[in-house]
């Protein structure tokens, strides 16, 4: 769902032998934990620290999208112990009995998870039985204040003819349709064909104004100034602003998408207690802080937040308040028919002259 590159890395051979580090003292092996996560979505030093402290070997694989991850879990050929999907995909996994209930007695560090984020998780995990939030954020607009004098505050600004040729939109149906659906006052989870057709017509009117539909390319284009305004997920903002301090992020006044990525345990996990140990470790405040500093997606861990500089805590792009979140919706799983409808409309839009 978010823009992430696939990163594949090999664990050091000495870890496979149950050592605490190359040349280190031998530790008693306590088995494995097989992790399936987004690329570049953890500090690799955290993995090494977990292995050293617990004696549990981490087998770590990555995926690029929720949609690429799901059939692997559904097929069950690889029995992962902990995976980190997004909200709507967790909802789908629960509906299809593909997740195990978590034993929260094994995760005492759950006490650090924000109550507000736990409440938000009920949108896809109604009884909070299957998931532990890892990151959260919003979808909004990123713009270059050195190139745009106006104050941007609406999705309609992405239809402004003054920015023709400098607008970037996401090459992803669900994300792309957020903007027109919010302008029209419809839910971003609608499957009403008439409402979605209206949204497609708005996107057709916008198409001559945009530079291109993108995903990861947004970074170079916005940092270099070759584009001046774009859809953007909040987790990218710190990295982008470090490359270009003139970039500013805003959640449009009409509302937007509010996402939560969470750790879950597949129903066929072979090392469930080790998975719970992994999740508990990641929720230790100093570990959650270390991950935040690496991936820059907002942490729901209140212990980690207490260790952050006030400047970061006061940044609404990173830690949006209730005034922002109350206007946003979490994506829901739309089922096969709903997904097909969005994809069909996207293909019509893409192929339009």
ROFIZA-409689 format. One record per atom (N, C-alpha, C): x, y, z; residue in one letter. Coordinates in pm, whole numbers, padded with zeros to 5 digits, always signed. Example, Ala and Ser with C-alpha at 12.3 -4.5 7.8 and 13.67 -1.06 7.14 Angstrom:
2
+01319-00569+00780a+01230-00450+00780a+01320-00330+00780a+01285-00225+00708s+01367-00106+00714s+01290+00003+00787s
This chain:
353
+00082-00120+00000x+00000+00000+00000x+00086+00125+00000x+00184+00137+00094x+00275+00250+00097x+00388+00228+00000x+00467+00335-00031x+00575+00325-00128x+00697+00267-00060x+00731+00144-00091x+00849+00084-00031x+00920+00000-00135x+01051+00002-00133x+01129-00082-00223x+01150-00218-00159x+01159-00322-00244x+01188-00456-00192x+01335-00462-00153x+01364-00507-00035x+01501-00525+00010x+01519-00670+00051x+01611-00739-00010x+01639-00877+00029x+01779-00881+00087x+01794-00930+00206x+01926-00940+00265x+01940-01077+00330x+02063-01125+00333x+02092-01257+00390x+02139-01241+00533x+02085-01321+00622x+02134-01321+00759x+02273-01381+00761x+02356-01330+00847x+02494-01377+00856x+02497-01527+00886x+02590-01596+00823x+02596-01741+00838x+02611-01785+00981x+02680-01701+01061x+02700-01742+01201x+02571-01746+01279x+02472-01668+01238x+02344-01668+01310x+02273-01801+01291x+02291-01859+01173x+02229-01988+01147x+02286-02097+01237x+02405-02068+01291x+02466-02164+01382x+02430-02139+01526x+02340-02037+01549x+02295-02010+01684x+02392-01928+01764x+02479-01848+01699x+02574-01765+01771x+02517-01628+01795x+02562-01560+01899x+02513-01425+01929x+02573-01324+01836x+02681-01359+01765x+02743-01270+01667x+02867-01340+01618x+02922-01294+01505x+03041-01357+01452x+03152-01346+01555x+03205-01457+01596x+03309-01456+01696x+03257-01441+01837x+03123-01436+01853x+03064-01413+01984x+03045-01544+02061x+02997-01530+02181x+02975-01646+02266x+02853-01724+02218x+02860-01852+02216x+02751-01937+02169x+02634-01931+02266x+02514-01914+02212x+02394-01909+02294x+02309-02033+02267x+02230-02067+02363x+02138-02179+02345x+02031-02139+02245x+02011-02220+02143x+01912-02190+02041x+01771-02210+02095x+01684-02118+02065x+01544-02128+02105x+01454-02132+01983x+01506-02188+01874x+01425-02206+01756x+01427-02086+01664x+01327-02080+01579x+01319-01978+01476x+01192-01896+01490x+01189-01782+01418x+01067-01709+01391x+01076-01661+01246x+00976-01695+01167x+00976-01660+01025x+00891-01535+01004x+00957-01429+00956x+00894-01297+00944x+00872-01261+00798x+00757-01203+00769x+00722-01156+00634x+00679-01011+00648x+00759-00919+00593x+00736-00776+00615x+00762-00699+00486x+00719-00573+00485x+00750-00484+00374x+00901-00463+00368x+00954-00433+00248x+01094-00397+00235x+01121-00264+00304x+01240-00251+00360x+01284-00130+00430x+01187-00087+00538x+01130-00184+00610x+01029-00152+00711x+01073-00197+00849x+01203-00208+00867x+01260-00237+00999x+01409-00202+00995x+01462-00161+01107x+01606-00140+01120x+01671-00277+01136x+01764-00312+01048x+01824-00445+01052x+01895-00472+01185x+01943-00366+01250x+02009-00385+01380x+01910-00436+01485x+01783-00404+01467x+01680-00454+01559x+01670-00606+01548x+01678-00658+01427x+01673-00802+01407x+01790-00869+01479x+01909-00813+01460x+02028-00869+01524x+02017-00864+01676x+01964-00754+01728x+01951-00740+01873x+01851-00842+01929x+01741-00864+01857x+01642-00963+01899x+01705-01102+01907x+01782-01138+01805x+01846-01269+01804x+01944-01284+01920x+02022-01178+01944x+02122-01183+02050x+02058-01195+02187x+01947-01126+02208x+01883-01127+02340x+01801-01252+02366x+01742-01307+02262x+01647-01416+02282x+01700-01553+02244x+01802-01558+02158x+01847-01687+02106x+01757-01742+01999x+01660-01663+01954x+01568-01704+01848x+01623-01657+01713x+01639-01749+01620x+01688-01713+01487x+01574-01653+01405x+01601-01540+01339x+01502-01474+01255x+01525-01511+01109x+01423-01567+01046x+01424-01590+00901x+01334-01482+00842x+01391-01394+00761x+01323-01269+00724x+01305-01259+00574x+01179-01246+00530x+01146-01225+00389x+01066-01096+00375x+01065-01041+00254x+00992-00916+00230x+00892-00931+00115x+00791-00845+00118x+00694-00836+00009x+00679-00691-00033x+00624-00669-00153x+00612-00535-00208x+00476-00473-00185x+00371-00556-00193x+00234-00506-00176x+00153-00605-00093x+00043-00555-00036x-00050-00644+00035x-00102-00753-00058x-00129-00712-00183x-00187-00804-00279x-00090-00915-00319x+00041-00886-00315x+00141-00989-00344x+00158-01082-00225x+00141-01027-00105x+00156-01107+00017x+00041-01205+00037x-00082-01160+00011x-00201-01238+00047x-00203-01380-00011x-00182-01399-00142x-00192-01537-00194x-00087-01631-00137x+00026-01578-00093x+00129-01661-00031x+00080-01715+00103x+00017-01628+00181x-00039-01670+00309x-00158-01762+00288x-00241-01731+00190x-00359-01813+00162x-00319-01954+00119x-00215-01964+00036x-00172-02095-00013x-00113-02179+00100x-00050-02116+00196x+00002-02187+00311x+00126-02270+00286x+00187-02252+00169x+00307-02329+00139x+00424-02294+00228x+00432-02166+00266x+00534-02119+00359x+00463-02079+00488x+00503-02138+00600x+00435-02110+00726x+00506-01997+00800x+00473-01874+00763x+00529-01759+00834x+00468-01749+00974x+00547-01694+01065x+00502-01682+01204x+00448-01543+01238x+00496-01441+01168x+00446-01305+01189x+00457-01229+01059x+00350-01160+01023x+00347-01079+00902x+00290-00942+00936x+00314-00844+00847x+00275-00707+00878x+00192-00646+00765x+00066-00687+00750x-00019-00631+00646x-00080-00496+00688x-00150-00437+00594x-00226-00315+00620x-00368-00350+00661x-00435-00253+00717x-00569-00265+00773x-00668-00348+00691x-00693-00307+00566x-00795-00375+00487x-00757-00519+00455x-00627-00545+00445x-00583-00682+00418x-00595-00769+00543x-00574-00710+00659x-00597-00783+00784x-00743-00822+00794x-00832-00731+00757x-00975-00760+00757x-01005-00880+00668x-00941-00886+00553x-00962-00998+00460x-00906-01127+00517x-00789-01120+00579x-00728-01238+00640x-00815-01295+00752x-00872-01206+00833x-00961-01248+00941x-01086-01316+00884x-01144-01253+00782x-01268-01304+00722x-01249-01444+00665x-01128-01474+00621x-01101-01604+00559x-01029-01701+00652x-01037-01672+00784x-00984-01762+00887x-00836-01795+00867x-00759-01696+00827x-00618-01718+00800x-00527-01666+00912x-00587-01615+01020x-00507-01563+01130x-00538-01636+01260x-00438-01639+01348x-00455-01695+01482x-00478-01582+01582x-00559-01609+01684x-00575-01510+01790x-00443-01499+01867x-00409-01377+01904x-00283-01352+01974x-00303-01371+02124x-00206-01434+02188x-00206-01447+02334x-00136-01323+02390x-00214-01226+02433x-00158-01099+02476x-00087-01109+02612x-00103-01222+02682x-00024-01244+02803x+00125-01248+02770x+00156-01285+02647x+00295-01293+02602x+00346-01160+02545x+00259-01058+02546x+00298-00928+02489x+00268-00818+02591x+00339-00817+02704x+00313-00714+02805x+00341-00571+02755x+00425-00558+02653x+00454-00424+02601x+00339-00364+02521x+00229-00440+02509x+00107-00385+02449x+00060-00261+02525x+00099-00249+02651x+00056-00134+02732x+00104-00002+02673x+00204-00008+02584x+00256+00114+02524x+00181+00156+02397x+00093+00071+02345x+00023+00105+02223x-00087+00207+02253x-00089+00315+02178x-00186+00422+02197x-00330+00369+02196x-00409+00411+02293x-00550+00370+02298x-00625+00420+02175x-00587+00536+02126x-00652+00594+02008x-00629+00505+01886x-00505+00455+01871x-00475+00368+01757x-00541+00232+01774x-00546+00181+01896x-00616+00055+01919x-00763+00067+01885x-00820+00180+01918x-00961+00203+01883x-00977+00210+01731x-00883+00275+01664x-00887+00280+01518x-00876+00143+01455x-00804+00053+01522x-00785-00083+01469x-00916-00162+01467x-01012-00121+01548x-01140-00191+01551x-01214-00184+01418x-01173-00091+01332x-01235-00082+01200x-01210-00208+01117x-01098-00277+01142x-01066-00399+01067x-01047-00521+01156x-01027-00501+01286x-01013-00610+01384x-01106-00574+01500x-01236-00597+01482x-01337-00541+01574x-01316-00569+01722x-01259-00684+01756x-01239-00717+01897x-01093-00707+01938x-01008-00651+01850x-00864-00639+01879x-00804-00771+01926x-00837-00880+01855x-00789-01013+01894x-00673-01063+01808x-00657-01001+01689x-00566-01059+01592x-00446-00972+01556x-00442-00847+01599x-00342-00756+01545x-00281-00665+01651x-00156-00626+01627x-00085-00531+01712x-00030-00421+01622x-00080-00297+01634x-00036-00188+01546x+00115-00166+01549x+00170-00141+01431x+00314-00120+01413x+00344+00023+01368x+00269+00070+01268x+00282+00208+01220x+00145+00261+01181x+00135+00391+01166x+00010+00451+01119x+00042+00581+01047x-00057+00635+00977x-00035+00760+00907x-00153+00797+00820x-00131+00894+00734x-00238+00947+00650x-00191+00961+00506x-00287+00974+00417x-00262+01008+00277x-00296+01155+00258x-00205+01230+00197x-00230+01372+00180x-00164+01429+00057x-00135+01557+00061x-00073+01628-00051x+00062+01683-00006x+00161+01659-00088x+00294+01717-00067x+00315+01824-00173x+00361+01942-00134x+00383+02047-00233x+00507+02129-00200x+00562+02190-00303x+00687+02264-00293x+00655+02413-00275x+00683+02465-00157x+00649+02605-00126x+00736+02704-00204x+00848+02658-00261x+00930+02746-00342x+00874+02762-00483x+00786+02669-00522x+00726+02671-00655x+00579+02706-00654x+00513+02689-00538x+00371+02717-00525x+00351+02818-00413x+00298+02935-00449x+00277+03041-00350x+00150+03022-00268x+00051+02955-00328x-00078+02939-00262x-00067+02842-00145x-00157+02858-00046x-00168+02761+00062x-00256+02647+00014x-00202+02528+00013x-00275+02410-00034x-00351+02349+00083x-00482+02325+00063x-00562+02266+00172x-00675+02178+00123x-00682+02154-00009x-00795+02079-00065x-00747+01985-00175x-00817+01870-00187x-00788+01780-00299x-00813+01850-00432x-00901+01948-00433x-00929+02020-00558x-00807+02094-00611x-00709+02120-00524x-00586+02185-00569x-00510+02100-00670x-00534+01970-00669x-00470+01882-00766x-00538+01890-00903x-00642+01968-00913x-00711+01994-01039x-00686+02138-01087x-00598+02210-01022x-00570+02350-01056x-00487+02357-01183x-00539+02426-01287x-00470+02432-01415x-00337+02507-01407x-00318+02589-01303x-00191+02659-01286x-00075+02562-01265x-00106+02440-01219x-00001+02343-01189x+00012+02238-01300x-00047+02266-01414x-00045+02170-01525x+00098+02126-01556x+00116+01995-01569x+00246+01940-01600x+00335+01919-01479x+00288+01959-01362x+00369+01947-01241x+00300+01866-01131x+00192+01797-01168x+00112+01721-01071x+00143+01572-01083x+00167+01508-00969x+00188+01364-00965x+00074+01298-00889x+00021+01190-00944x-00085+01113-00879x-00041+00968-00868x-00092+00899-00765x-00051+00761-00742x-00102+00666-00850x-00014+00573-00887x-00046+00468-00983x-00101+00347-00908x-00211+00371-00834x-00272+00269-00748x-00420+00302-00737x-00508+00212-00781x-00651+00245-00786x-00710+00295-00655x-00689+00225-00545x-00752+00266-00419x-00702+00404-00375x-00570+00425-00382x-00513+00553-00342x-00560+00665-00436x-00553+00640-00565x-00587+00741-00665x-00730+00790-00649x-00823+00698-00622x-00964+00736-00615x-01001+00807-00485x-00910+00811-00388x-00940+00884-00264x-00972+01030-00294x-00890+01093-00377x-00906+01237-00403x-01042+01271-00464x-01084+01210-00576x-01214+01247-00632x-01332+01205-00543x-01320+01092-00475x-01430+01049-00388x-01449+01146-00272x-01339+01196-00217x-01349+01294-00108x-01407+01426-00160x-01367+01468-00278x-01422+01591-00338x-01573+01579-00355x-01618+01462-00397x-01760+01439-00422x-01839+01409-00294x-01769+01391-00184x-01837+01364-00057x-01877+01219-00038x-01812+01127-00111x-01843+00985-00100x-01738+00913-00014x-01774+00798+00039x-01681+00717+00115x-01571+00663+00025x-01450+00656+00077x-01341+00598-00001x-01355+00446-00010x-01452+00390+00061x-01479+00246+00055x-01604+00213-00027x-01656+00311-00098x-01778+00287-00175x-01755+00184-00286x-01859+00105-00311x-01859+00016-00427x-01980+00048-00516x-02039+00165-00492x-02151+00210-00573x-02098+00251-00711x-02146+00183-00815x-02092+00206-00949x-02116+00349-00998x-02230+00406-00963x-02259+00543-01006x-02162+00642-00941x-02136+00624-00812x-02044+00713-00743x-01902+00698-00798x-01860+00575-00821x-01726+00553-00873x-01712+00603-01017x-01819+00597-01094x-01815+00652-01230x-01798+00803-01227x-01865+00868-01131x-01846+01013-01114x-01701+01044-01080x-01643+00964-00993x-01504+00985-00954x-01411+00966-01074x-01441+00865-01155x-01358+00842-01274x-01365+00960-01369x-01484+01019-01384x-01498+01135-01472x-01414+01252-01423x-01408+01270-01291x-01323+01377-01237x-01176+01349-01270x-01135+01225-01259x-00997+01190-01290x-00968+01205-01439x-01067+01179-01523x-01049+01200-01668x-01027+01349-01699x-01101+01434-01627x-01083+01579-01647x-00945+01624-01600x-00895+01557-01499x-00765+01595-01444x-00649+01543-01528x-00670+01434-01599x-00560+01364-01665x-00472+01454-01753x-00528+01548-01831x-00441+01635-01913x-00351+01727-01830x-00383+01743-01701x-00306+01834-01616x-00186+01766-01549x-00192+01633-01535x-00089+01567-01455x+00036+01540-01539x+00147+01531-01467x+00273+01494-01531x+00275+01345-01559x+00236+01265-01458x+00229+01120-01475x+00173+01057-01348x+00135+00929-01362x+00099+00847-01247x+00226+00777-01198x+00251+00779-01069x+00379+00731-01016x+00358+00650-00888x+00466+00588-00844x+00472+00531-00710x+00602+00582-00646x+00707+00501-00650x+00832+00539-00582x+00899+00660-00647x+00868+00687-00774x+00932+00797-00846x+00900+00934-00787x+00799+00939-00700x+00761+01065-00638x+00879+01126-00563x+00965+01044-00509x+01074+01094-00425x+01168+01182-00503x+01226+01129-00611x+01322+01206-00690x+01257+01328-00751x+01134+01314-00799x+01067+01425-00867x+01037+01541-00773x+00992+01510-00651x+00958+01617-00557x+01083+01678-00493x+01184+01597-00470x+01308+01651-00413x+01379+01741-00513x+01381+01700-00640x+01452+01778-00742x+01375+01901-00788x+01244+01903-00766x+01162+02014-00812x+01111+01996-00953x+01128+01876-01010x+01075+01851-01145x+00924+01834-01143x+00866+01819-01024x+00722+01826-01002x+00701+01912-00879x+00585+01976-00870x+00566+02070-00760x+00458+02029-00661x+00373+01932-00697x+00264+01893-00608x+00226+01748-00636x+00197+01671-00529x+00174+01528-00548x+00094+01469-00433x+00024+01358-00462x-00028+01274-00355x+00090+01214-00282x+00077+01194-00150x+00190+01140-00075x+00142+01081+00056x+00202+00969+00095x+00176+00913+00227x+00267+00979+00330x+00214+01003+00448x+00284+01080+00551x+00417+01017+00593x+00428+00886+00582x+00551+00820+00623x+00671+00856+00538x+00647+00913+00419x+00756+00953+00331x+00806+01094+00359x+00731+01170+00440x+00754+01314+00450x+00890+01350+00508x+00931+01288+00619x+01059+01323+00681x+01175+01302+00584x+01174+01189+00516x+01281+01160+00421x+01282+01262+00307x+01164+01295+00256x+01155+01390+00145x+01196+01530+00188x+01154+01570+00306x+01191+01703+00354x+01340+01714+00384x+01403+01603+00421x+01547+01607+00441x+01620+01632+00310x+01558+01591+00198x+01616+01615+00066x+01579+01750+00010x+01466+01805+00055x+01420+01936+00008x+01335+02000+00117x+01392+02094+00194x+01320+02154+00306x+01203+02243+00265x+01187+02268+00135x+01076+02350+00088x+00946+02270+00074x+00954+02139+00097x+00835+02054+00082x+00748+02061+00207x+00617+02070+00185x+00521+02077+00295x+00411+01974+00270x+00359+01917+00378x+00257+01812+00369x+00129+01858+00439x+00015+01824+00378x-00113+01860+00438x-00215+01750+00410x-00301+01723+00507x-00417+01637+00486x-00531+01727+00442x-00585+01708+00322x-00689+01797+00271x-00812+01806+00362x-00876+01923+00357x-00988+01950+00447x-01107+01859+00424x-01119+01801+00303x-01232+01712+00277x-01221+01580+00352x-01098+01542+00390x-01075+01413+00453x-00986+01325+00367x-00950+01207+00419x-00856+01123+00345x-00855+00982+00403x-00752+00906+00365x-00728+00772+00416x-00637+00778+00539x-00673+00700+00640x-00596+00686+00763x-00557+00539+00771x-00428+00508+00762x-00386+00369+00755x-00320+00323+00884x-00332+00194+00911x-00264+00128+01023x-00206-00003+00971x-00075-00018+00980x-00010-00146+00951x+00014-00217+01084x-00014-00345+01088x-00008-00417+01216x+00056-00555+01200x+00113-00603+01310x+00165-00739+01314x+00051-00838+01345x+00048-00945+01268x-00049-01051+01289x+00023-01186+01279x-00043-01291+01326x+00016-01425+01326x-00072-01517+01240x-00018-01572+01132x-00097-01663+01047x-00145-01785+01125x-00257-01838+01082x-00318-01952+01150x-00228-02075+01147x-00142-02086+01044x-00056-02204+01032x+00085-02179+01086x+00102-02074+01165x+00235-02044+01222x+00286-02163+01303x+00413-02196+01284x+00473-02309+01356x+00544-02265+01484x+00566-02134+01497x+00641-02082+01612x+00565-01963+01673x+00442-01989+01717x+00354-01881+01761x+00411-01805+01881x+00465-01877+01980x+00518-01807+02097x+00640-01722+02061x+00720-01770+01968x+00834-01690+01922x+00786-01566+01847x+00675-01579+01774x+00618-01463+01706x+00570-01360+01808x+00509-01407+01915x+00463-01315+02020x+00581-01249+02091x+00691-01324+02106x+00813-01266+02163x+00868-01157+02072x+00861-01181+01941x+00905-01082+01841x+00821-00955+01851x+00690-00970+01855x+00601-00854+01862x+00622-00777+01992x+00640-00850+02101x+00664-00784+02229x+00794-00705+02226x+00899-00763+02167x+01028-00697+02157x+01017-00567+02078x+00945-00570+01967x+00931-00451+01883x+00856-00339+01954x+00781-00374+02059x+00705-00274+02131x+00775-00224+02257x+00899-00269+02278x+00979-00206+02382x+01008-00062+02335x+00985+00038+02417x+00994+00178+02371x+01122+00213+02296x+01238+00173+02346x+01362+00212+02278x+01378+00141+02144x+01319+00022+02132x+01321-00049+02003x+01224+00016+01906x+01105+00050+01953x+01008+00119+01868x+01064+00252+01819x+01138+00321+01905x+01201+00447+01867x+01306+00424+01759x+01386+00322+01777x+01491+00291+01679x+01430+00263+01542x+01321+00188+01540x+01253+00161+01413x+01195+00287+01352x+01134+00372+01434x+01078+00497+01382x+01187+00581+01316x+01302+00590+01379x+01410+00672+01325x+01461+00616+01192x+01443+00486+01172x+01489+00423+01048x+01384+00431+00937x+01259+00396+00969x+01157+00388+00863x+01076+00517+00848x+01072+00599+00951x+01005+00731+00957x+00852+00726+00944x+00795+00605+00949x+00649+00597+00958x+00611+00609+01105x+00504+00679+01134x+00467+00714+01272x+00448+00590+01358x+00501+00596+01478x+00487+00485+01572x+00370+00509+01666x+00288+00406+01691x+00178+00418+01787x+00224+00392+01930x+00355+00371+01949x+00410+00334+02079x+00430+00460+02165x+00350+00474+02269x+00356+00594+02351x+00487+00606+02426x+00548+00493+02460x+00678+00496+02525x+00784+00555+02434x+00779+00516+02305x+00873+00572+02208x+00845+00719+02184x+00718+00755+02181x+00682+00895+02159x+00737+00985+02268x+00741+00934+02392x+00793+01013+02503x+00943+01040+02489x+01010+00961+02407x+01154+00977+02386x+01185+01069+02267x+01081+01110+02193x+01100+01193+02074x+01112+01341+02110x+01178+01416+02021x+01183+01561+02035x+01044+01619+02018x+01016+01728+02088x+00885+01794+02080x+00854+01836+01937x+00956+01875+01863x+00935+01921+01726x+00873+01812+01640x+00917+01689+01661x+00861+01577+01586x+00720+01545+01632x+00699+01547+01762x+00566+01517+01816x+00463+01620+01771x+00507+01743+01750x+00416+01850+01711x+00395+01857+01560x+00461+01768+01486x+00448+01767+01340x+00322+01688+01303x+00217+01755+01252x+00091+01685+01222x+00103+01584+01110x+00208+01595+01029x+00229+01494+00926x+00266+01361+00989x+00339+01366+01100x+00384+01244+01167x+00284+01195+01271x+00230+01289+01347x+00139+01254+01456x+00013+01341+01447x-00076+01303+01353x-00199+01381+01335x-00289+01373+01457x-00350+01484+01489x-00441+01488+01603x-00579+01436+01568x-00666+01433+01668x-00802+01385+01647x-00876+01471+01546x-00842+01600+01539x-00907+01689+01442x-00884+01643+01299x-00768+01581+01274x-00738+01528+01141x-00793+01387+01124x-00764+01299+01219x-00804+01160+01207x-00955+01142+01202x-01026+01231+01270x-01173+01219+01271x-01233+01243+01132x-01157+01305+01042x-01205+01330+00906x-01164+01219+00809x-01086+01123+00859x-01029+01021+00772x-01095+00885+00790x-01083+00801+00688x-01137+00666+00690x-01026+00564+00671x-01039+00452+00735x-00951+00337+00709x-01005+00263+00588x-00917+00217+00501x-00961+00134+00389x-01018+00003+00442x-01128-00044+00380x-01184-00175+00410x-01164-00269+00293x-01162-00397+00321x-01160-00497+00215x-01292-00491+00140x-01285-00484+00007x-01406-00466-00074x-01453-00595-00139x-01381-00704-00117x-01418-00830-00179x-01374-00833-00325x-01386-00949-00386x-01340-00967-00524x-01413-00876-00621x-01544-00860-00603x-01621-00776-00694x-01581-00629-00681x-01562-00584-00558x-01522-00446-00536x-01384-00417-00592x-01290-00508-00570x-01156-00491-00624x-01159-00487-00776x-01238-00575-00835x-01247-00580-00981x-01305-00450-01037x-01402-00393-00966x-01463-00268-01010x-01360-00155-01011x-01285-00141-00903x-01182-00037-00897x-01078-00058-01006x-01035-00182-01024x-00932-00209-01124x-00981-00182-01266x-01107-00215-01292x-01164-00190-01425x-01171-00041-01454x-01215+00037-01356x-01222+00182-01375x-01083+00242-01393x-00985+00188-01320x-00847+00235-01335x-00794+00207-01476x-00824+00088-01529x-00779+00055-01664x-00845+00146-01768x-00973+00177-01749x-01042+00270-01839x-00975+00407-01837x-00940+00451-01717x-00875+00581-01702x-00736+00580-01764x-00659+00477-01736x-00523+00468-01787x-00518+00466-01939x-00614+00395-01999x-00613+00377-02145x-00683+00490-02220x-00745+00582-02146x-00815+00693-02211x-00713+00785-02279x-00753+00842-02392x-00660+00926-02469x-00617+01052-02398x
